[in-house]
Amino acid sequence: MTRIAAVQAALPPNRYAQSELTDAFAEICLPDGKGVGLLRRLHANAGVSHRHLALPLARYGVLKDFGEANDEWIASAVDLGAEAVSGALEAAGLSVDDVDVLMFTTVTGVAAPSIDARVAVRLGLREDLKRMPLFGLGCVGGAAGIARLHDYLKAWPDHVAVLLSVELCSLTLQRDDSSLPNLVGGALFGDGAAAVVLTGSDHPAAAGPSVVATRSRLYPDSERVMGWDIGSGGFRIVLGADVPEVVRQYLGDDVKAFLADHALTVPEIGTWVSHPGGPKVLEAVAETLDLRPGALDMTWKSLDAVGNLSSSSVLHVLGDTLALDPSGMGLLLAMGPGFCSELVLLEW
């Protein structure tokens, strides 16, 4: 089976309390002062205490356009990506020469050559490296990346694969935009990266939890639940208020059916690794699955400490979970634009 050999998180050095971000975002998004009360309530109820930003806070108010924001995104993404990949390889006891395939996922910036190519050059990865840049998966990207590399490693069981996620959500913030989705996004999302090293079943360094199986689900008539509208100002968030209801409608049946195919039930899953979509989403996940108290504690702690990091978040939760040295069966799950979900069955 595919093994998860190591996970390495990386965060920008600019760390701020939520209250500092509330004041700054009020000036950036609501220069006329209208709607500040709503913004403050959203920030206070987001379940977030601190977040890391790609740039010092004072820089955001003077970014002149999407081009300048995206240039900053590229520079920061390469720095964080290189840090995460090198750290994950070191933790796995592997070198840059061992990497056969590098997958990169993001939804917060664009680059050609893509960030994986730039990180590969900076770190000196092999010239015959296989690269797979993915854009558009959003919050589900970390889970989907593990699933797709598991598919790859079934065909190449002696290979080493690395998944890199970099999400710099702060650089998508829309100035002078008082819409509810922009204010909610400004309350929840932070910046960060993560890298995961996976090894095939025949690799001599295979260690760590096994990926037993995966399942993908794309939901009908849900394109406007989450995503971007992309225009001259960059990435304008699409975020429907019905995300928790979509979770309640579909996720419970999906998870139960997936587990049943492997002769398992929800109570038999000892470890839950969930993307921190936000308080209402996490409450919906716990409710629809009837999870035991505390099952999502690691996810709640991640949301509090760094906010929602889009595709990187579930990988941060995975890394925190690995540090606890769990045992038995686990389920990694995330949902994102499409609207879709990805389930990854794990075994320690």
C-alpha atoms as one frame of an Amber mdcrd trajectory, in Angstrom:
protein
   0.000   0.000   0.000   0.945   3.640  -0.389   2.566   5.019   2.764   2.537
   8.571   4.077   6.176   8.919   5.084   6.165  12.541   6.300   4.217  15.789
   6.379   5.846  19.199   6.719   3.900  22.411   7.254   5.266  25.860   6.431
   3.846  29.231   7.444   4.867  32.789   6.489   6.614  34.750   9.265   3.966
  37.487   9.460   1.617  36.342  12.271  -1.274  38.457  13.516  -4.014  38.209
  16.081  -7.513  38.133  14.645  -8.303  41.501  16.245  -5.439  43.144  14.321
  -6.713  41.665  11.078 -10.240  42.826  11.826  -9.141  46.447  12.059  -6.934
  46.244   8.967  -9.527  44.493   6.813 -12.160  47.036   7.865  -9.954  49.794
   6.426  -9.184  47.844   3.240 -12.643  46.459   2.449 -14.916  49.066   4.047
 -13.236  52.465   3.638 -16.577  54.256   4.077 -17.161  52.543   7.431 -20.429
  50.915   6.399 -20.796  47.302   7.483 -17.980  47.386  10.054 -20.277  45.964
  12.712 -21.029  42.935  10.534 -17.359  42.472   9.722 -16.448  42.505  13.416
 -19.125  39.907  14.203 -17.912  37.663  11.395 -14.319  37.879  12.612 -15.301
  37.264  16.222 -17.330  34.158  15.324 -14.891  32.610  12.824 -13.211  30.338
  15.374  -9.841  31.892  14.510  -7.380  33.438  16.993  -4.358  34.042  14.763
  -3.373  33.884  11.121  -0.167  34.092   9.085   0.052  36.374   6.043   2.410
  36.279   3.083   3.139  40.015   3.441   3.371  42.434   6.351  -0.102  43.725
   7.084   0.659  47.285   5.966   1.438  46.088   2.418  -2.094  44.933   1.609
  -3.637  48.371   1.454  -1.119  49.562  -1.160  -1.049  46.609  -3.580  -1.990
  48.387  -6.785  -3.560  45.578  -8.815  -3.941  41.857  -9.458  -0.607  41.703
 -11.293   1.349  43.030  -8.339  -0.513  40.744  -5.927   0.204  37.735  -8.125
   3.906  38.620  -8.374   4.041  38.618  -4.567   2.176  35.314  -4.618   4.806
  33.708  -6.861   7.735  34.893  -4.750   6.189  33.782  -1.466   4.887  30.510
  -2.892   8.347  29.446  -4.065   9.903  30.291  -0.688   7.260  28.443   1.321
   7.088  25.564  -1.138  10.833  24.970  -1.025  10.765  25.091   2.772   7.912
  22.577   2.984   9.339  20.104   0.439  12.869  20.126   1.843  11.535  19.717
   5.383   9.267  16.818   4.414  12.074  14.985   2.613  14.376  15.424   5.582
  11.699  14.123   7.943  11.196  11.086   5.690  14.934  10.388   5.573  15.025
  10.938   1.808  16.936  13.244  -0.531  15.949  15.355  -3.509  17.368  12.640
  -5.781  14.787  10.169  -4.466  11.761  12.106  -5.723  10.124  10.658  -8.831
   6.985  12.813  -9.062   5.988  16.202  -7.666   2.340  17.244  -7.601   1.452
  20.862  -6.835  -1.975  22.178  -5.885  -3.184  25.720  -5.353  -6.191  27.926
  -6.001  -4.863  31.353  -4.962  -2.450  32.364  -7.729  -1.182  31.543 -11.194
   2.288  31.006 -12.610   3.904  29.570 -15.720   6.351  27.969 -15.200   4.276
  26.622 -12.311   5.461  26.742  -8.703   6.460  23.069  -8.717   8.938  23.731
 -11.532  10.455  26.687  -9.685  10.708  24.721  -6.434  12.273  21.783  -8.279
  14.971  24.037  -9.726  15.641  25.763  -6.409  16.017  22.474  -4.525  17.863
  20.618  -7.303  15.330  17.858  -7.939  16.119  15.454 -10.760  15.818  16.590
 -14.362  13.589  13.581 -15.169  11.150  14.544 -12.413   7.484  14.087 -13.332
   5.433  17.190 -12.468   1.680  17.517 -12.055   0.474  21.062 -11.312  -3.206
  21.215 -10.333  -5.323  24.362 -10.145  -8.913  24.863  -9.063  -9.471  22.152
  -6.463  -9.480  24.648  -3.600 -10.106  23.300  -0.119 -10.363  19.718  -1.364
  -6.932  19.846  -3.039  -4.883  18.415  -0.178  -7.074  15.334   0.131  -7.431
  14.958  -3.642  -3.666  15.249  -4.082  -3.024  12.369  -1.687  -5.676  10.313
  -3.473  -4.271  10.939  -6.948  -0.697  10.194  -5.875  -1.979   6.972  -4.317
  -3.358   6.101  -7.765   0.035   6.870  -9.301   1.964   4.807  -6.749  -0.190
   1.763  -7.365   1.231   1.786 -10.895   4.762   2.706  -9.754   5.119   0.989
  -6.345   8.853   1.610  -6.050   8.551   5.392  -6.529   8.576   8.373  -4.165
   5.906  11.025  -4.669   5.645  14.473  -3.103   2.500  16.559  -2.821   3.001
  20.300  -2.364   0.185  22.683  -1.490   0.670  26.450  -1.248  -2.268  28.744
  -0.559  -1.808  32.489  -0.018  -5.437  33.422   0.466  -4.684  36.925   1.757
  -3.426  37.957  -1.688  -6.888  37.354  -3.154  -8.630  39.779  -0.771 -10.713
  42.288  -2.729 -10.343  45.918  -1.694 -13.416  48.137  -1.436 -15.651  45.048
  -1.534 -18.339  44.933   1.131 -20.017  41.762  -0.186 -20.734  39.081   2.405
 -18.566  36.407   0.718 -15.535  38.748   0.726 -16.095  39.615   4.388 -16.519
  35.949   5.357 -13.406  34.991   3.400 -11.493  37.802   5.081 -12.533  36.419
   8.467 -11.563  32.783   7.866  -8.736  32.315   5.391  -5.012  32.493   6.095
  -1.757  31.707   4.293   0.348  28.571   4.471   1.856  25.588   2.734   2.420
  21.902   3.334   4.253  19.027   1.685   3.549  15.311   1.979   6.000  12.555
   1.063   4.392   9.304  -0.075   6.138   6.056  -0.942   4.922   3.086  -2.942
   4.520  -0.324  -1.371   7.779  -1.641  -2.885   9.955   1.273  -1.827  12.564
   0.242   0.761  11.888   3.341   2.871   8.129   2.667   3.064   6.906   3.712
   6.515   4.012   5.576   8.093   0.250   5.129   7.786  -1.119   3.324   4.752
  -3.572   4.733   2.238  -6.120   1.896   2.022  -8.584   3.399  -0.460  -9.990
   6.673  -1.762 -13.273   7.973  -3.107 -14.227  11.114  -5.028 -17.684  12.640
  -5.312 -18.876  15.515  -7.523 -22.279  16.884  -6.526 -24.936  17.966  -9.052
 -26.072  21.556  -9.585 -23.525  22.954  -7.134 -21.110  25.010  -9.249 -21.939
  28.246  -7.406 -21.553  26.845  -3.899 -17.844  27.740  -3.818 -15.198  29.038
  -6.203 -13.889  32.194  -7.849 -15.151  34.799 -10.254 -11.937  35.917 -11.952
 -11.737  39.406 -13.440  -9.505  42.447 -13.751  -9.276  42.709  -9.957  -8.170
  39.127  -9.557  -9.927  36.382  -7.603 -13.353  37.342  -6.246 -14.651  34.656
  -3.917 -17.858  32.734  -4.547 -19.049  31.351  -1.222 -22.631  30.262  -0.771
 -24.350  30.287   2.597 -25.582  26.766   1.867 -22.228  24.968   2.274 -23.227
  23.453   5.665 -26.505  22.241   4.146 -24.671  20.583   1.256 -22.512  18.816
   3.855 -25.611  17.627   5.689 -27.289  16.517   2.479 -24.463  14.416   1.061
 -21.483  13.770   3.311 -23.020  11.361   5.820 -24.301   8.949   3.180 -21.063
   9.211   1.187 -18.851   8.399   4.170 -21.048   5.569   5.416 -21.218   3.958
   1.971 -17.459   4.285   1.494 -16.731   2.712   4.877 -19.285  -0.051   4.317
 -17.429  -1.077   1.156 -14.493  -1.827   3.455 -16.580  -3.539   6.151 -16.301
  -0.528   8.461 -18.694   1.806  10.266 -18.294   5.370  11.515 -17.684   4.328
  15.176 -14.814   2.095  14.025 -12.862   5.098  12.707 -10.582   6.140  15.538
  -8.907   9.118  13.832 -10.642  11.862  11.871  -8.585  14.253   9.726 -10.977
  16.881   8.417 -10.505  20.114   6.528 -11.473  23.099   8.768 -14.027  24.752
   6.532 -15.282  27.006   9.321 -17.358  26.582  12.499 -20.697  25.962  10.781
 -19.154  23.464   8.366 -17.382  21.566  11.144 -20.579  21.449  13.163 -22.373
  20.045  10.108 -19.667  17.378   9.614 -19.896  16.264  13.250 -23.696  16.277
  13.148 -24.214  14.381   9.904 -21.672  11.708  10.897 -22.787  11.623  14.554
 -19.153  11.812  15.630 -18.086  11.222  19.209 -17.213  14.347  21.245 -13.673
  15.516  20.518 -13.349  13.636  17.214 -12.541  16.866  15.346 -10.431  18.497
  18.064  -7.295  18.631  15.908  -9.235  20.365  13.159 -10.747  22.936  15.536
  -7.277  23.634  16.959  -5.843  24.174  13.481  -8.648  26.572  12.569  -8.003
  28.529  15.756  -4.219  28.659  15.320  -3.865  29.503  11.600  -7.326  29.837
  10.043  -8.559  28.054   6.934  -5.612  27.499   4.562  -7.675  26.103   1.673
  -5.951  22.975   0.271  -3.098  23.183   2.785  -5.364  22.989   5.831  -6.176
  19.293   5.833  -2.457  18.568   5.391  -1.647  20.684   8.449  -4.244  18.695
  10.397  -2.722  15.470   9.059   0.742  16.534  10.205  -0.556  17.427  13.667
  -2.338  14.069  13.822   0.760  12.094  12.838   2.625  13.716  15.729   0.155
  12.058  18.124   1.153   8.586  16.840  -2.410   7.235  16.497  -3.350   3.628
  15.751  -6.101   1.791  13.919  -8.262   3.205  11.148  -8.567   6.839  10.133
 -10.451   8.896   7.575  -9.105  12.027   5.907 -11.796  14.158   4.265 -12.252
  17.507   2.581 -14.805  19.313   0.426 -14.301  22.094  -2.084 -15.274  23.776
  -5.372 -17.208  21.641  -7.768 -18.912  21.186  -5.280 -17.134  17.962  -4.376
 -15.653  15.791  -1.669 -12.637  13.526  -1.344 -12.327  10.682   1.157  -9.068
   8.891   2.010  -9.150   5.779   4.207  -5.996   5.436   6.324  -4.593   2.692
   8.526  -1.885   3.042  11.154
